[in-house]
Amino acid sequence: IDAHELAIQLATRDYNAGTFTSQQAAAKVYGLPQSTLYNRLHSITTSIASY
């Protein structure tokens, strides 16, 4: 697991646990684009990942 994937997983976990009140706050703490966290939370895959 690389550092980027770990950050996504931690941000997702903490957001779902209620540690953060917004996706934007969780993404900022973990250094992620908000869109990346949004996509992961809504099970949206990129064209590369789905291919």
N, C-alpha and C positions, 0 to 999 in steps of 0.2 A: 504494500500500500504506500503510495507516495504522499508527500506532505500536503498537496492540494486536495487529494481525496480525503485525507484525514481531517482537514479543516472543514470540508463540506459535511462530513459525518458528525463532527463535533458541533458545528453550528446547527445542523438539523436536530440533533439530540437535545441541545440546550433550548432551542426554540420550542420544540414539542413539549419539553418539560416545564415550560413557562418561565425559564430563566430570563428570557427577553420578551418584551411586549410587542416587538415588531420584527419582521424579517430583516428589515434594513439594519436594525441595531445588531442583530446576530451576525449578519454578513460583514458589517464594519469591524466588529471585534476580531473576527477570524480572517480579515483581509480578503474577503471574497466580493465579487460583484453581486449586487442584490439579485440580479437576474439569474445567476447561477444557483443561488439558494432557492429562489422561487421555482425554478425549473425542477430541481431535485425534489422539493416538497410536493410538487404537483405531478411527479412522475413523467416529466417531459424529457425526452431524449433528443440528442442532437442527431443530425443525419449521419454523422460519422459513427456514433455509438450504435445506432439502430441498423447500420449496414453490416 
